[in-house]
Amino acid sequence: VVAPPPPVIEKKEELKPRAPIITFMGHVDHGKTTLMDAIRKTRVAAGEAGGITQHIGAYSVDHNSATLTFIDTPGHAAFTAMRARGANVTDIVVLVVAAEDGVMPQTIEAINHAKAAQHVKIIVAINKIDLPSANIDRVKKQLQEHGLTPEDWGGETIVCPVSATKGTGIDHLLEMIALQAEVMELKASPTATPRGTVIEAQVDAGRGPTATVIVQMGTLRIGDPFICGDYSGKVKSLLDDRGKPVKEAPPSMPVKVLGFTGLPNAGDELLVMDSERSAKTLSEERLLAKRTDKLTVPKRATLESLLEATGGKKVLRIVLKCDAQGSLEALVGALRQIESKKVDLEIIHSAVGPISESDILLASASNAVVIGFNI
């Protein structure tokens, strides 16, 4: 059996600052895509002919000597799907809220998905402030109700009013993201064994399976043999977010990798091995394991398994869906009043309506139990 390489023990002096990785979330039609396009334009204007030539699912922006990496994946479902596969790529979530609509059901969902990933910071961008019906204070009040108190109201959440169509406040938003990243002191070792996470994968005509990878540690170079999910491969070519070939990719850099033997999933980890042979052997073992037992399903949290578990204080995480707002408030109130020395209760998402795919995804990523009342 070829064991994967041992985990890299990083030396203190090897850690270098890395760019933050940012994901956008928010309600439909609140202007996530327009805002991302506006951020891209700031980069294109800075001396790039022909605009963005290629969609690779992630891109980097330089802002006042700070590099920021944005993931293009839309919304919270993709973010949580990657978390469910064990990939925590994002450092900062930018929550986009429209100034005239305010906090909507999907906004609340996005807040809960972002909060469930505990190491992620949330920055709010209040978009569409140029509209006559915009009401920034109302949005701030709603955000406060959901535990995101703006800084100017004595809280800790950075809130930036922007207009994606007019380009107002974009620089301030980028500045705040860069500042937040500085506070977080994000570091990675460029000399460690390279590993990265697949953001998206596709089969390109004439190129075969390709994947967009964000390097998280080490420096990925052309010619590196790797294992990714069930497939092995060798880096044949690396393309940056402008579609130009590069020789290597340091931490936090998004690149398109060519040289896969099969199509990986979003969220799979790409790990560089010491030789093509060991990568191939490990790939064959993984595929065989998958075929023989379909990779035994990881044990999900259930009320029974929680009671069986021994050890310290247990946490029961709940996703709660109810038929009406009245019963939802009553249930949340009643559940929070139950006192227990053995179990802590954490309601990570509660809403009115049927149990959706998004709820199941959030529960699987956060190891929670879904409870439906009258639905």
C-alpha positions as CSV (number, residue, x, y, z in Angstrom):
1,V,0.0,0.0,0.0
2,V,1.4,3.4,-1.0
3,A,0.7,5.8,1.8
4,P,0.1,9.4,1.0
5,P,3.0,11.7,1.9
6,P,3.1,12.5,5.7
7,P,1.6,15.8,6.7
8,V,4.0,18.7,6.3
9,I,5.3,20.1,9.6
10,E,5.9,23.7,8.7
11,K,8.9,25.6,10.1
12,K,8.0,29.0,11.5
13,E,10.4,30.9,9.1
14,E,8.9,29.2,6.1
15,L,5.4,30.8,6.5
16,K,4.9,33.7,4.2
17,P,1.8,36.0,4.0
18,R,-0.7,34.8,1.4
19,A,-3.6,36.4,-0.4
20,P,-7.1,36.0,1.1
21,I,-9.6,33.9,-0.8
22,I,-13.0,35.5,-1.1
23,T,-16.5,34.1,-2.0
24,F,-19.6,36.1,-2.7
25,M,-23.0,35.1,-1.3
26,G,-26.4,36.6,-1.2
27,H,-30.0,36.6,-2.4
28,V,-30.9,36.2,-6.1
29,D,-30.9,39.5,-8.0
30,H,-29.1,41.4,-5.3
31,G,-26.2,42.1,-7.7
32,K,-23.5,39.5,-6.9
33,T,-22.5,39.0,-10.5
34,T,-22.6,42.7,-11.4
35,L,-20.5,43.5,-8.3
36,M,-17.9,40.8,-9.3
37,D,-17.9,42.2,-12.9
38,A,-17.3,45.7,-11.4
39,I,-14.3,44.4,-9.4
40,R,-13.0,42.7,-12.5
41,K,-13.3,45.9,-14.5
42,T,-11.0,47.7,-12.0
43,R,-8.4,45.2,-12.9
44,V,-9.0,45.2,-16.7
45,A,-8.8,49.0,-16.7
46,A,-5.4,48.7,-15.1
47,G,-3.8,47.9,-18.4
48,E,-5.1,44.7,-19.8
49,A,-6.1,44.6,-23.5
50,G,-9.0,42.5,-24.6
51,G,-10.6,42.1,-21.2
52,I,-11.0,38.7,-19.5
53,T,-10.2,36.1,-22.1
54,Q,-11.1,33.0,-20.2
55,H,-13.4,31.8,-17.4
56,I,-11.5,29.7,-15.0
57,G,-13.8,30.0,-11.9
58,A,-11.5,32.2,-9.9
59,Y,-9.4,35.3,-10.4
60,S,-6.9,37.6,-8.6
61,V,-7.1,41.4,-8.2
62,D,-4.2,43.6,-7.1
63,H,-5.4,46.5,-4.9
64,N,-2.8,48.9,-3.5
65,S,0.0,46.2,-3.4
66,A,-2.3,43.7,-1.8
67,T,-3.5,40.7,-3.9
68,L,-7.0,39.4,-3.4
69,T,-8.3,36.1,-4.9
70,F,-12.0,35.8,-5.7
71,I,-13.8,32.6,-6.3
72,D,-16.4,32.8,-9.0
73,T,-18.7,30.1,-7.7
74,P,-22.1,31.5,-7.2
75,G,-23.9,31.5,-3.9
76,H,-23.9,29.4,-0.7
77,A,-24.8,26.0,-2.2
78,A,-21.4,25.6,-3.9
79,F,-19.6,27.0,-0.8
80,T,-21.3,24.4,1.4
81,A,-21.0,21.6,-1.1
82,M,-17.2,22.1,-0.9
83,R,-17.3,22.2,2.9
84,A,-19.3,18.9,2.9
85,R,-16.3,17.4,1.0
86,G,-14.0,18.7,3.7
87,A,-12.6,21.6,1.7
88,N,-12.5,24.9,3.6
89,V,-11.1,27.2,0.9
90,T,-12.7,30.5,1.7
91,D,-11.2,33.1,4.2
92,I,-13.7,35.9,3.7
93,V,-17.4,35.8,2.6
94,V,-18.8,39.0,1.1
95,L,-22.5,39.0,1.7
96,V,-24.3,41.1,-1.0
97,V,-27.6,42.7,0.2
98,A,-29.6,45.0,-2.0
99,A,-30.3,48.4,-0.4
100,E,-33.9,48.5,-1.6
101,D,-34.9,44.9,-0.8
102,G,-33.0,44.4,2.4
103,V,-32.5,41.0,4.0
104,M,-34.4,38.2,2.2
105,P,-34.9,34.5,2.9
106,Q,-31.8,33.5,0.8
107,T,-29.8,36.2,2.5
108,I,-30.6,34.6,5.9
109,E,-29.7,31.2,4.5
110,A,-26.3,32.6,3.2
111,I,-25.6,34.2,6.6
112,N,-26.2,30.8,8.3
113,H,-24.1,28.9,5.8
114,A,-21.2,31.4,6.3
115,K,-21.5,31.3,10.1
116,A,-21.6,27.5,10.1
117,A,-18.0,27.6,8.6
118,Q,-16.5,29.0,11.8
119,H,-13.2,30.3,10.6
120,V,-14.7,32.5,7.9
121,K,-15.1,36.3,8.3
122,I,-18.2,38.0,6.9
123,I,-18.1,41.4,5.2
124,V,-21.4,42.9,4.1
125,A,-21.7,44.9,0.8
126,I,-25.0,46.8,0.6
127,N,-25.5,47.1,-3.1
128,K,-27.8,49.3,-5.3
129,I,-27.4,52.4,-3.1
130,D,-27.9,54.6,-6.2
131,L,-31.6,53.6,-6.4
132,P,-34.1,56.1,-5.0
133,S,-35.8,53.4,-2.8
134,A,-32.5,52.5,-1.2
135,N,-32.6,52.5,2.6
136,I,-29.2,51.6,4.1
137,D,-30.2,52.1,7.8
138,R,-33.1,49.6,7.4
139,V,-30.7,47.0,6.0
140,K,-28.3,47.6,8.9
141,K,-31.1,47.1,11.4
142,Q,-32.1,43.8,9.7
143,L,-28.4,42.7,9.7
144,Q,-28.3,43.5,13.4
145,E,-31.3,41.2,14.0
146,H,-29.4,38.4,12.4
147,G,-26.3,38.8,14.6
148,L,-24.2,41.0,12.1
149,T,-24.0,44.3,13.9
150,P,-22.3,47.0,11.7
151,E,-19.1,48.6,13.0
152,D,-20.6,52.1,13.0
153,W,-23.4,50.7,15.3
154,G,-20.9,49.4,17.8
155,G,-20.5,45.9,16.3
156,E,-17.7,44.0,14.6
157,T,-19.1,43.5,11.1
158,I,-17.6,45.6,8.3
159,V,-20.5,47.1,6.1
160,C,-19.7,48.8,2.8
161,P,-22.4,50.6,0.8
162,V,-21.6,50.1,-2.9
163,S,-23.2,50.6,-6.3
164,A,-22.0,48.0,-8.8
165,T,-23.5,49.7,-11.8
166,K,-22.1,53.1,-11.0
167,G,-18.9,51.8,-9.5
168,T,-19.4,53.7,-6.2
169,G,-17.7,52.3,-3.1
170,I,-15.9,49.4,-4.9
171,D,-12.4,50.7,-3.9
172,H,-13.5,51.1,-0.3
173,L,-14.9,47.5,-0.3
174,L,-11.6,46.2,-1.7
175,E,-9.7,48.2,0.9
176,M,-11.8,46.8,3.7
177,I,-11.3,43.2,2.4
178,A,-7.5,43.8,2.3
179,L,-7.6,45.3,5.8
180,Q,-9.6,42.3,7.2
181,A,-7.1,39.9,5.5
182,E,-4.2,41.8,7.2
183,V,-5.9,41.4,10.6
184,M,-6.4,37.7,9.9
185,E,-2.6,37.3,9.3
186,L,-3.1,34.6,6.6
187,K,0.0,32.6,6.0
188,A,1.2,29.6,4.0
189,S,4.5,27.9,3.3
190,P,5.7,28.2,-0.4
191,T,8.3,25.5,0.2
192,A,6.1,22.8,1.6
193,T,4.7,19.8,-0.4
194,P,2.2,21.4,-2.8
195,R,-1.4,20.9,-2.2
196,G,-4.5,22.7,-3.5
197,T,-8.3,22.4,-3.8
198,V,-10.3,22.0,-6.9
199,I,-12.8,24.8,-7.4
200,E,-14.4,23.5,-10.6
201,A,-13.5,21.0,-13.3
202,Q,-14.5,20.5,-16.9
203,V,-13.5,18.6,-20.0
204,D,-12.0,21.0,-22.6
205,A,-12.0,20.1,-26.3
206,G,-8.4,19.1,-27.2
207,R,-7.2,19.4,-23.6
208,G,-9.1,16.6,-21.9
209,P,-10.1,16.9,-18.2
210,T,-8.9,20.2,-16.7
211,A,-9.5,21.7,-13.3
212,T,-9.3,25.1,-11.6
213,V,-7.2,24.7,-8.5
214,I,-6.4,27.2,-5.8
215,V,-3.0,26.3,-4.3
216,Q,-3.2,26.3,-0.5
217,M,0.3,25.3,0.4
218,G,3.6,24.9,-1.4
219,T,4.3,25.9,-5.0
220,L,2.8,23.9,-7.8
221,R,5.0,23.5,-10.8
222,I,4.8,22.0,-14.3
223,G,5.9,18.4,-14.3
224,D,4.7,17.7,-10.7
225,P,3.1,14.2,-10.4
226,F,-0.1,14.4,-8.3
227,I,-3.1,12.6,-6.9
228,C,-6.5,14.4,-6.9
229,G,-9.6,12.6,-5.6
230,D,-9.5,9.2,-7.3
231,Y,-7.3,10.2,-10.2
232,S,-3.6,10.6,-10.7
233,G,-1.9,12.9,-13.2
234,K,1.1,15.0,-14.0
235,V,1.0,18.8,-14.4
236,K,1.3,19.3,-18.2
237,S,0.5,23.0,-18.2
238,L,-0.7,25.8,-15.9
239,L,-2.8,28.7,-17.0
240,D,-3.5,31.8,-14.9
241,D,-6.8,33.6,-14.7
242,R,-6.0,35.5,-17.8
243,G,-5.5,32.3,-19.8
244,K,-1.7,32.9,-20.0
245,P,0.7,30.0,-19.4
246,V,2.7,30.2,-16.1
247,K,5.5,27.9,-14.9
248,E,4.5,27.8,-11.2
249,A,1.7,28.7,-8.8
250,P,2.4,29.9,-5.3
251,P,-0.1,29.7,-2.4
252,S,-3.6,31.4,-3.0
253,M,-3.0,31.6,-6.7
254,P,-5.9,30.2,-8.9
255,V,-4.6,28.2,-11.9
256,K,-6.1,25.9,-14.5
257,V,-4.3,22.6,-14.4
258,L,-4.0,20.3,-17.4
259,G,-2.9,16.7,-17.1
260,F,-5.7,14.9,-15.3
261,T,-6.4,11.2,-16.1
262,G,-10.1,11.7,-15.1
263,L,-12.4,14.5,-14.0
264,P,-12.2,15.4,-10.3
265,N,-15.0,16.8,-8.2
266,A,-15.1,20.4,-6.8
267,G,-13.7,20.3,-3.3
268,D,-11.2,17.4,-4.1
269,E,-7.7,17.9,-2.8
270,L,-4.8,17.9,-5.2
271,L,-1.7,16.6,-3.6
272,V,1.8,16.4,-5.2
273,M,3.4,13.0,-4.8
274,D,7.1,12.1,-5.0
275,S,6.7,10.1,-8.2
276,E,4.3,9.3,-11.0
277,R,4.4,5.7,-10.0
278,S,3.3,6.2,-6.4
279,A,0.5,8.6,-7.6
280,K,-0.7,6.0,-10.0
281,T,-0.7,3.2,-7.4
282,L,-2.6,5.3,-4.9
283,S,-5.1,6.3,-7.6
284,E,-5.7,2.6,-8.5
285,E,-6.2,1.7,-4.8
286,R,-8.7,4.5,-4.3
287,L,-10.6,3.5,-7.5
288,L,-10.6,-0.1,-6.3
289,A,-11.8,0.8,-2.8
290,K,-14.6,2.8,-4.4
291,R,-15.6,-0.1,-6.6
292,T,-15.5,-2.7,-3.8
293,D,-17.4,-0.9,-1.1
294,K,-18.5,2.3,-2.7
295,L,-16.5,4.1,0.0
296,T,-18.5,3.4,3.1
297,V,-20.7,6.5,3.8
298,P,-19.3,8.6,6.7
299,K,-21.4,8.3,9.8
300,R,-23.8,11.3,9.9
301,A,-25.0,12.9,13.1
302,T,-28.3,11.3,14.3
303,L,-29.9,11.7,17.7
304,E,-29.1,8.1,18.5
305,S,-25.4,8.4,17.6
306,L,-25.2,11.6,19.8
307,L,-26.5,9.7,22.8
308,E,-24.0,6.8,22.3
309,A,-21.0,9.1,22.0
310,T,-18.9,9.4,25.2
311,G,-16.5,12.1,26.2
312,G,-16.8,15.8,26.9
313,K,-19.9,18.0,26.5
314,K,-21.7,17.2,23.2
315,V,-23.2,19.7,20.8
316,L,-26.4,19.0,19.0
317,R,-26.6,21.1,15.8
318,I,-30.0,21.6,14.3
319,V,-31.4,22.8,11.0
320,L,-35.1,23.6,11.8
321,K,-37.9,24.0,9.2
322,C,-41.5,24.9,10.2
323,D,-44.8,25.4,8.5
324,A,-45.5,28.9,9.9
325,Q,-43.5,31.8,11.4
326,G,-45.5,31.6,14.6
327,S,-44.6,27.9,15.3
328,L,-41.0,28.6,14.2
329,E,-40.6,31.3,16.9
330,A,-42.3,29.2,19.5
331,L,-40.2,26.2,18.7
332,V,-36.9,28.1,18.7
333,G,-37.9,29.7,22.0
334,A,-38.8,26.3,23.6
335,L,-35.7,24.6,22.3
336,R,-33.4,27.3,23.7
337,Q,-35.0,27.0,27.1
338,I,-34.2,23.3,27.5
339,E,-31.3,23.2,30.0
340,S,-28.9,20.3,29.9
341,K,-25.5,19.7,31.5
342,K,-24.6,17.1,28.9
343,V,-25.7,18.6,25.6
344,D,-25.4,22.0,24.1
345,L,-28.0,22.9,21.5
346,E,-27.0,25.0,18.5
347,I,-29.6,26.0,15.9
348,I,-27.5,26.7,12.8
349,H,-30.4,27.5,10.5
350,S,-34.2,28.0,11.1
351,A,-36.7,29.0,8.5
352,V,-40.3,28.6,7.2
353,G,-41.0,26.2,4.4
354,P,-40.3,22.6,3.2
355,I,-36.9,21.0,3.7
356,S,-34.8,21.8,0.7
357,E,-31.6,20.4,-0.8
358,S,-29.8,23.4,0.6
359,D,-30.8,22.4,4.1
360,I,-29.6,18.9,3.7
361,L,-26.3,20.2,2.3
362,L,-25.8,22.5,5.2
363,A,-26.6,19.7,7.7
364,S,-24.2,17.3,6.0
365,A,-21.4,19.9,6.0
366,S,-22.0,20.9,9.6
367,N,-22.8,17.4,10.9
368,A,-26.2,18.6,12.0
369,V,-29.7,17.0,12.3
370,V,-32.6,18.3,10.2
371,I,-35.9,18.6,12.0
372,G,-39.2,19.4,10.2
373,F,-42.3,20.5,12.1
374,N,-45.6,20.1,10.3
375,I,-44.0,20.1,6.8
